[in-house]
Amino acid sequence: MELALELETAQPESHGLSSGDVLRFMERIEELELQVNRLMLLQEGRVTARFNRQPYRDGAPTLLFSLSKSFTSIAAGIAWDEGYIRLTDPVISYFPDKLTGNVPPYLSQMTIHHLLSMNTGHHDNIYGRVMNSGPDWATTFLSLKPEHPPGSHYVYNTHATYMVAAVLERATGMSLVEYLKPRLFEPLGVDLVDWETCPMGVAAGGMGLSIPIDGVAKFGQMLLNEGMYGGRRIVSAEYVRLATSEQSDNRRNETRADFSEGYGYQFFRCRQGCYMGNGGFGQLCFVAPKHGIVIAAASSMSHMKKQLPQLLDLIYEHIVDRVYRSQPISSEAYPLLLQRIARMQGEAAPSVPSVPSALPDHWAGRYTVREPDPNGIAEIRVCRMEERSELRLHYADCSRRELPFDLTKMIRTKDIFRKDLSMHRQEAAISARLTDDLQLELTVVYIETPYRVTLTLTFADGHVELVEEINVSFDKKTARVTAMKQEQQAGRSKA
């Protein structure tokens, strides 16, 4: 098997773009506080700019959320090329065991094409109804009667993509990851692949895929090359053209540019012949075929409906619209671009803390929550050790988390936290500090996700209050719990 070519690097000027324009692009990302954590800019297959903010790092997987849909689309294209499926196949033909009673006419007319184009005939987004109905997503999907003829009413539908994954697993006899590894991921040189599954064990399809950001960039380059990568045909050019052409009209009630130019097979068509896949909180694979540009990004956008269009506007203003401009291009700004990227990656010398760097002795100990929530914290332990300290959280369901921390440096560890669908043990980076008013504050960054959790502990009179806040969430919540130190509790009991 021919090995996949790794991405080479080059200066923007060698591909018709000024480093000054890329520099201004980076500056505007900072000015607008868009919280882009990782970014790669490819021009004609070469990396001309990239950064990973601390503590994110090269090679680490990143959760794609709904950008997973674009990968499921290409999986369908490969299966179509190989004869496993036809785009005109009725969906119900793959699930005779999931049907109950008479099949509604609109359901019998629904094909794989309709699943891929988000045009199943459902009037509204059915996400909540499927997720809250039980473990068998396919049975629930097929029980929801479409209100419109398939092909006549576009509406965003994550579980339509899930049904594509379910069709592929039944058609090929393999899990989606098993099917794609030799056909897509290995040719792209992507070794770290994880795809969350539904409760029945089927790849989630519309969400839940994790791969490194350079894998997203290579995926975009493969699309730009009309299905080729590293001299190997991954998927047919015909399918790429179908997937990135308008298959559904998504203009109804949509005012955002790049979200109302037509929808393909799990790709949004954008301005100037560009297209993209995107996912929750600002995950992005953007392709500009006329300009030879691919941009892969992973973000923590708290207001994605506003901020992702802002990022796209910057891409057009400073990248797409500036390639091969008529005026002479100078590389004088290239060192300044490198300096800006270094600052964004946090490569400057660490600042000296202005507050104490040692944990007060009397804070250490075991703190008990009197009436813990059934899913909440039952006990908090603050432990001082020789080389570092540790926050241990014991939960009412007998699970626990151990968060090591050091007031002088960041610690990388593993912790259990949610990804897209469920809890997973994953890489975390923990920074700790004592605030000016002597609270203990831990910041936990989950490297695979956009999530940054802040744990603030306030100690007073033998009690501790723990406040847990998360930067982004589909159901953002602030958790607050108060616990009493055990010896304090014991003293009160004797009294």
C-alpha positions as CSV (number, residue, x, y, z in Angstrom):
1,M,0.0,0.0,0.0
2,E,1.3,3.4,-0.9
3,L,2.0,5.5,2.2
4,A,0.1,8.7,2.7
5,L,2.1,11.9,2.1
6,E,2.5,14.0,5.2
7,L,1.7,17.7,4.8
8,E,4.6,19.9,3.8
9,T,5.1,23.5,5.0
10,A,5.7,26.7,3.0
11,Q,5.4,30.5,3.4
12,P,2.1,32.1,2.3
13,E,4.0,34.1,-0.3
14,S,5.0,31.0,-2.2
15,H,1.3,30.5,-2.9
16,G,0.2,34.0,-3.7
17,L,-0.7,35.2,-0.2
18,S,1.0,37.8,1.9
19,S,2.1,36.9,5.5
20,G,0.8,40.3,6.4
21,D,-2.7,39.2,5.4
22,V,-2.4,36.0,7.5
23,L,-1.0,38.1,10.4
24,R,-4.0,40.4,10.2
25,F,-6.3,37.3,10.1
26,M,-4.7,36.0,13.3
27,E,-4.9,39.5,15.0
28,R,-8.6,39.8,14.2
29,I,-9.3,36.3,15.7
30,E,-7.7,37.7,18.9
31,E,-9.5,41.0,18.8
32,L,-12.9,39.4,18.3
33,E,-12.1,36.8,21.0
34,L,-13.3,33.9,18.8
35,Q,-11.6,31.2,21.0
36,V,-10.1,29.3,18.1
37,N,-7.9,26.7,19.8
38,R,-6.3,25.0,16.8
39,L,-6.0,26.1,13.2
40,M,-4.3,25.0,10.0
41,L,-4.2,26.9,6.8
42,L,-3.4,24.9,3.7
43,Q,-2.6,26.4,0.3
44,E,-2.3,24.0,-2.6
45,G,-1.7,21.2,-0.2
46,R,1.0,22.9,1.9
47,V,0.7,24.3,5.4
48,T,1.3,28.0,5.4
49,A,0.2,28.8,8.9
50,R,-0.9,26.8,12.0
51,F,-1.2,27.1,15.7
52,N,-2.2,25.2,18.8
53,R,-3.0,27.3,21.8
54,Q,-1.6,26.0,25.1
55,P,-2.4,23.5,26.4
56,Y,-3.6,22.0,23.1
57,R,-0.9,20.1,21.2
58,D,0.0,18.6,17.8
59,G,-1.2,15.0,17.4
60,A,-3.9,15.1,20.0
61,P,-7.4,14.1,18.9
62,T,-10.1,16.7,18.7
63,L,-13.8,16.0,19.0
64,L,-15.6,17.1,15.8
65,F,-19.3,17.2,17.0
66,S,-21.4,17.7,13.8
67,L,-18.4,17.9,11.5
68,S,-18.5,14.1,11.9
69,K,-21.4,14.3,9.4
70,S,-19.1,15.2,6.5
71,F,-17.0,12.1,7.3
72,T,-20.1,9.9,7.3
73,S,-21.0,11.4,3.9
74,I,-17.7,10.3,2.4
75,A,-18.1,6.9,4.0
76,A,-21.4,6.7,2.1
77,G,-19.6,7.8,-1.1
78,I,-17.0,5.1,-0.7
79,A,-19.7,2.5,-0.1
80,W,-21.5,3.8,-3.2
81,D,-18.4,3.5,-5.3
82,E,-17.8,-0.1,-4.0
83,G,-21.4,-1.1,-4.8
84,Y,-22.6,-1.7,-1.2
85,I,-25.3,0.9,-1.5
86,R,-27.3,3.0,-4.1
87,L,-28.3,6.5,-3.2
88,T,-31.8,5.6,-4.4
89,D,-32.2,2.7,-2.0
90,P,-35.2,3.0,0.3
91,V,-34.2,3.4,3.9
92,I,-36.7,0.9,5.2
93,S,-35.2,-1.8,3.0
94,Y,-32.2,-2.0,5.4
95,F,-34.4,-2.2,8.6
96,P,-37.2,-4.7,8.1
97,D,-36.7,-5.8,11.8
98,K,-37.3,-2.2,13.0
99,L,-40.7,-1.6,11.4
100,T,-44.0,-2.0,13.2
101,G,-47.4,-1.9,11.7
102,N,-48.2,-0.2,8.4
103,V,-45.4,1.8,6.8
104,P,-46.5,5.5,6.1
105,P,-46.2,6.4,2.4
106,Y,-43.7,9.2,3.0
107,L,-41.5,6.9,5.1
108,S,-41.5,4.3,2.3
109,Q,-40.4,7.0,-0.2
110,M,-37.4,8.1,1.9
111,T,-34.0,7.1,0.4
112,I,-30.3,7.3,1.3
113,H,-30.2,10.5,-0.8
114,H,-32.8,12.1,1.4
115,L,-30.9,11.1,4.6
116,L,-27.7,12.6,3.2
117,S,-29.4,15.8,2.0
118,M,-31.3,16.5,5.2
119,N,-34.5,16.2,3.3
120,T,-36.3,13.3,5.0
121,G,-39.7,15.0,5.1
122,H,-39.7,15.7,8.9
123,H,-41.0,19.1,9.6
124,D,-38.9,19.9,12.6
125,N,-35.5,18.9,14.1
126,I,-36.2,15.5,15.6
127,Y,-33.0,15.3,17.8
128,G,-34.8,15.6,21.2
129,R,-37.5,13.1,20.3
130,V,-34.9,10.5,19.3
131,M,-32.5,11.1,22.2
132,N,-35.2,11.0,24.8
133,S,-37.0,7.9,23.5
134,G,-34.8,5.1,24.6
135,P,-31.7,3.2,23.4
136,D,-32.9,2.1,19.9
137,W,-32.4,5.2,17.8
138,A,-33.2,3.5,14.5
139,T,-36.5,2.2,15.7
140,T,-37.5,5.6,17.0
141,F,-36.4,7.3,13.8
142,L,-38.5,5.0,11.7
143,S,-41.5,5.5,14.0
144,L,-41.6,9.2,13.5
145,K,-44.0,9.9,10.6
146,P,-42.6,12.5,8.1
147,E,-45.0,15.4,7.6
148,H,-43.8,16.2,4.0
149,P,-42.8,14.2,1.0
150,P,-39.1,13.4,1.2
151,G,-37.1,15.9,-0.9
152,S,-39.5,18.7,-0.4
153,H,-38.6,20.2,3.1
154,Y,-35.0,20.7,4.3
155,V,-34.5,20.7,8.0
156,Y,-31.2,20.0,9.9
157,N,-31.4,16.4,11.1
158,T,-28.6,14.8,13.0
159,H,-30.3,11.4,13.2
160,A,-30.7,11.3,9.5
161,T,-26.9,11.1,9.4
162,Y,-27.0,8.5,12.2
163,M,-29.3,6.4,9.9
164,V,-26.7,6.7,7.1
165,A,-24.1,5.2,9.5
166,A,-26.6,2.4,10.5
167,V,-27.3,1.7,6.8
168,L,-23.5,1.5,6.1
169,E,-22.9,-0.9,9.0
170,R,-25.7,-3.2,7.8
171,A,-24.6,-3.0,4.2
172,T,-20.9,-3.6,4.8
173,G,-21.2,-5.9,7.8
174,M,-18.5,-3.8,9.6
175,S,-18.5,-1.0,12.1
176,L,-18.1,2.4,10.5
177,V,-14.6,2.9,11.9
178,E,-13.6,-0.6,10.8
179,Y,-14.9,0.1,7.3
180,L,-13.2,3.5,7.1
181,K,-9.8,2.7,8.5
182,P,-8.2,1.1,5.4
183,R,-10.3,3.2,3.0
184,L,-10.0,6.7,4.5
185,F,-8.1,7.1,7.7
186,E,-5.0,5.1,7.0
187,P,-4.5,6.6,3.5
188,L,-4.8,10.0,5.1
189,G,-2.2,9.0,7.7
190,V,-4.7,9.3,10.6
191,D,-3.8,6.9,13.4
192,L,-6.0,8.2,16.2
193,V,-9.6,7.5,15.5
194,D,-12.5,7.2,17.9
195,W,-16.2,7.4,17.2
196,E,-18.8,7.4,19.9
197,T,-21.7,5.0,19.4
198,C,-25.4,5.0,20.2
199,P,-26.6,2.8,23.0
200,M,-27.0,-0.1,20.6
201,G,-23.3,0.1,19.5
202,V,-23.8,1.8,16.1
203,A,-21.5,4.7,15.2
204,A,-23.3,7.9,16.0
205,G,-22.7,9.1,12.4
206,G,-23.9,12.7,12.9
207,M,-21.6,13.4,15.9
208,G,-19.0,11.8,18.1
209,L,-15.9,11.5,15.8
210,S,-12.5,12.4,17.2
211,I,-9.3,12.7,15.1
212,P,-6.3,15.0,15.2
213,I,-6.7,18.4,13.5
214,D,-4.2,17.6,10.8
215,G,-6.5,14.7,9.9
216,V,-9.3,17.3,9.3
217,A,-6.9,19.3,7.2
218,K,-6.0,16.3,5.1
219,F,-9.6,15.4,4.7
220,G,-10.3,18.8,3.3
221,Q,-7.3,18.5,1.0
222,M,-8.7,15.2,-0.2
223,L,-12.0,16.9,-1.0
224,L,-10.1,19.8,-2.8
225,N,-8.3,17.1,-4.9
226,E,-11.7,15.7,-5.8
227,G,-11.3,12.5,-3.8
228,M,-7.5,11.9,-4.2
229,Y,-4.8,12.0,-1.5
230,G,-1.2,11.0,-1.6
231,G,-1.6,9.7,-5.2
232,R,-4.5,7.4,-4.1
233,R,-8.1,7.5,-5.0
234,I,-10.1,7.6,-1.8
235,V,-13.6,8.4,-3.1
236,S,-14.8,9.1,-6.7
237,A,-14.7,12.6,-8.1
238,E,-18.3,12.1,-9.1
239,Y,-19.4,11.6,-5.5
240,V,-17.4,14.6,-4.2
241,R,-19.2,16.7,-6.8
242,L,-22.6,15.4,-5.7
243,A,-21.7,15.9,-2.0
244,T,-20.6,19.5,-2.5
245,S,-23.4,20.5,-5.0
246,E,-26.8,21.8,-3.9
247,Q,-29.0,18.8,-3.1
248,S,-31.4,20.8,-0.8
249,D,-32.6,24.4,-0.6
250,N,-31.6,25.6,2.9
251,R,-32.5,29.2,2.4
252,R,-35.9,29.2,4.2
253,N,-35.7,31.4,7.4
254,E,-31.9,31.5,7.1
255,T,-30.1,34.9,6.9
256,R,-26.5,33.9,7.6
257,A,-24.2,33.8,4.6
258,D,-22.6,30.4,4.1
259,F,-25.6,28.7,5.6
260,S,-28.0,29.7,2.9
261,E,-26.2,28.8,-0.3
262,G,-27.6,25.3,-0.7
263,Y,-26.9,22.1,1.2
264,G,-25.2,19.1,-0.3
265,Y,-24.6,15.7,1.2
266,Q,-23.6,16.7,4.7
267,F,-21.8,19.8,3.4
268,F,-22.9,23.5,3.5
269,R,-22.3,25.3,0.2
270,C,-20.8,28.8,0.8
271,R,-20.0,32.0,-1.0
272,Q,-17.7,32.0,-4.0
273,G,-18.0,28.3,-4.7
274,C,-16.6,27.3,-1.3
275,Y,-18.1,24.7,1.0
276,M,-17.7,23.5,4.6
277,G,-18.5,20.9,7.2
278,N,-18.8,22.3,10.7
279,G,-19.6,21.2,14.2
280,G,-20.7,22.5,17.6
281,F,-18.7,25.3,19.3
282,G,-16.8,26.1,16.0
283,Q,-15.3,22.9,14.6
284,L,-14.6,23.6,10.9
285,C,-13.3,22.1,7.6
286,F,-13.5,24.9,5.0
287,V,-12.6,24.3,1.4
288,A,-12.1,27.0,-1.3
289,P,-11.6,25.0,-4.6
290,K,-11.0,28.1,-6.8
291,H,-8.3,29.3,-4.5
292,G,-6.6,26.1,-3.5
293,I,-7.3,26.8,0.2
294,V,-8.3,24.4,3.1
295,I,-8.8,25.7,6.6
296,A,-9.2,23.3,9.6
297,A,-10.1,24.7,12.9
298,A,-11.2,23.6,16.4
299,S,-12.8,26.1,18.7
300,S,-14.6,26.8,21.9
301,M,-17.2,29.3,20.7
302,S,-19.8,30.1,23.3
303,H,-22.1,31.8,20.7
304,M,-21.4,29.7,17.6
305,K,-24.3,31.2,15.6
306,K,-22.7,34.6,15.8
307,Q,-19.0,33.7,16.1
308,L,-18.6,31.1,13.3
309,P,-20.0,33.5,10.7
310,Q,-17.5,36.1,12.1
311,L,-14.6,33.6,11.6
312,L,-15.9,32.8,8.1
313,D,-16.0,36.6,7.3
314,L,-12.4,36.9,8.4
315,I,-11.4,33.9,6.2
316,Y,-12.9,35.6,3.1
317,E,-11.6,39.1,4.0
318,H,-8.0,38.2,4.8
319,I,-7.4,34.8,3.1
320,V,-9.7,34.0,0.2
321,D,-10.1,37.5,-1.2
322,R,-6.4,38.2,-0.9
323,V,-4.9,35.3,-2.7
324,Y,-3.2,36.2,-6.0
325,R,-4.0,39.9,-5.6
326,S,-2.5,42.1,-8.3
327,Q,0.0,44.1,-6.1
328,P,3.5,42.8,-5.4
329,I,3.7,40.4,-2.4
330,S,6.5,40.9,0.2
331,S,7.6,38.4,2.8
332,E,8.8,41.0,5.2
333,A,5.8,40.3,7.5
334,Y,6.7,36.5,7.8
335,P,8.8,36.9,10.9
336,L,6.1,39.0,12.5
337,L,3.5,36.2,11.6
338,L,5.8,33.6,13.3
339,Q,6.0,35.8,16.4
340,R,2.3,36.2,16.6
341,I,1.7,32.5,16.3
342,A,4.3,31.9,19.1
343,R,2.4,34.3,21.4
344,M,-0.9,32.6,20.6
345,Q,0.7,29.3,21.5
346,G,1.8,30.6,24.8
347,E,5.5,30.2,24.2
348,A,6.4,33.3,26.1
349,A,8.1,33.0,29.6
350,P,5.6,32.2,32.3
351,S,4.6,35.1,34.6
352,V,5.5,35.0,38.3
353,P,2.5,34.5,40.5
354,S,1.5,37.6,42.6
355,V,-0.2,35.6,45.3
356,P,1.1,32.8,47.5
357,S,2.2,29.6,45.8
358,A,1.7,27.2,48.7
359,L,-1.6,25.7,49.8
360,P,-2.5,26.7,53.4
361,D,-2.2,23.8,55.8
362,H,-5.7,24.2,57.3
363,W,-7.4,23.8,53.9
364,A,-6.3,20.2,53.6
365,G,-8.8,17.6,54.8
366,R,-12.0,15.7,54.1
367,Y,-15.2,17.7,53.6
368,T,-18.6,15.9,53.6
369,V,-21.8,17.1,51.8
370,R,-24.7,16.6,54.2
371,E,-27.4,15.8,51.6
372,P,-25.7,15.1,48.2
373,D,-27.7,15.1,45.0
374,P,-28.0,11.4,43.7
375,N,-25.7,12.3,40.8
376,G,-23.7,14.9,42.7
377,I,-20.6,15.2,45.0
378,A,-20.8,13.5,48.3
379,E,-17.3,14.3,49.6
380,I,-14.5,16.7,48.8
381,R,-10.9,15.9,49.8
382,V,-8.1,18.4,49.5
383,C,-4.8,16.5,49.9
384,R,-1.3,18.0,50.3
385,M,1.6,15.8,49.1
386,E,5.3,16.3,48.8
387,E,5.5,17.1,45.1
388,R,2.0,18.3,44.4
389,S,-1.5,18.5,45.8
390,E,-4.7,16.8,44.7
391,L,-8.4,17.5,44.7
392,R,-10.5,14.4,45.1
393,L,-14.2,14.4,44.4
394,H,-16.3,11.5,45.6
395,Y,-19.8,11.1,44.1
396,A,-23.0,9.7,45.5
397,D,-22.9,6.9,42.9
398,C,-19.5,5.8,44.3
399,S,-17.5,7.2,41.3
400,R,-14.7,9.6,41.9
401,R,-12.3,12.0,40.2
402,E,-8.7,12.7,41.2
403,L,-7.4,16.1,40.0
404,P,-3.7,16.6,40.7
405,F,-2.5,20.2,40.8
406,D,0.6,22.4,41.4
407,L,0.4,26.1,42.1
408,T,3.6,26.7,40.2
409,K,3.0,24.8,36.9
410,M,0.5,23.0,34.7
411,I,-0.1,19.3,35.2
412,R,-1.2,16.9,32.4
413,T,-3.3,14.0,33.6
414,K,-6.4,11.9,32.8
415,D,-9.9,12.6,33.9
416,I,-13.4,11.3,33.2
417,F,-15.5,13.9,31.5
418,R,-18.2,14.1,28.8
419,K,-17.3,14.2,25.1
420,D,-20.3,14.4,22.8
421,L,-22.6,11.7,24.0
422,S,-21.1,10.2,27.2
423,M,-18.4,10.2,29.8
424,H,-14.9,9.1,28.7
425,R,-11.5,9.0,30.4
426,Q,-9.4,11.6,28.5
427,E,-6.4,13.9,28.6
428,A,-6.7,16.9,30.7
429,A,-4.4,19.8,31.6
430,I,-4.8,21.4,35.0
431,S,-3.6,24.8,36.1
432,A,-4.1,26.0,39.7
433,R,-3.7,29.3,41.5
434,L,-4.7,31.1,44.7
435,T,-6.8,34.1,43.9
436,D,-6.2,37.5,45.5
437,D,-9.0,36.8,48.0
438,L,-7.4,33.4,48.8
439,Q,-9.7,31.1,46.9
440,L,-8.3,28.0,45.3
441,E,-9.0,28.0,41.6
442,L,-8.4,25.0,39.3
443,T,-8.8,25.3,35.5
444,V,-9.2,21.9,33.8
445,V,-8.9,21.9,30.0
446,Y,-10.0,18.7,28.3
447,I,-7.7,18.5,25.3
448,E,-10.0,16.5,23.1
449,T,-13.0,18.8,23.5
450,P,-13.8,22.5,23.7
451,Y,-14.5,22.2,27.4
452,R,-12.7,24.3,30.0
453,V,-13.9,23.7,33.5
454,T,-13.2,26.1,36.4
455,L,-13.4,24.7,39.9
456,T,-13.4,27.4,42.6
457,L,-13.1,26.4,46.3
458,T,-13.8,28.9,49.0
459,F,-12.7,27.9,52.6
460,A,-14.2,29.4,55.7
461,D,-15.0,28.3,59.3
462,G,-14.4,24.6,58.6
463,H,-16.5,24.6,55.4
464,V,-15.7,24.6,51.7
465,E,-17.9,25.9,48.9
466,L,-17.1,24.4,45.5
467,V,-18.4,26.1,42.4
468,E,-17.9,24.3,39.1
469,E,-18.4,26.3,35.8
470,I,-17.9,25.2,32.2
471,N,-17.0,27.5,29.3
472,V,-19.4,26.0,26.7
473,S,-22.2,23.5,26.9
474,F,-25.4,22.5,25.1
475,D,-27.0,22.7,28.6
476,K,-24.7,25.0,30.4
477,K,-24.9,24.8,34.1
478,T,-23.1,26.1,37.2
479,A,-22.8,23.5,39.9
480,R,-22.5,24.7,43.5
481,V,-22.0,22.5,46.6
482,T,-21.1,23.2,50.3
483,A,-19.3,20.7,52.5
484,M,-18.2,20.6,56.1
485,K,-14.8,19.4,57.3
486,Q,-15.1,16.1,59.1
487,E,-13.4,17.1,62.4
488,Q,-15.7,20.1,62.5
489,Q,-18.7,17.9,61.9
490,A,-17.5,15.4,64.6
491,G,-17.1,18.3,67.1
492,R,-20.6,19.5,66.4
493,S,-22.0,15.9,66.9
494,K,-20.3,15.6,70.3
495,A,-21.7,18.9,71.3
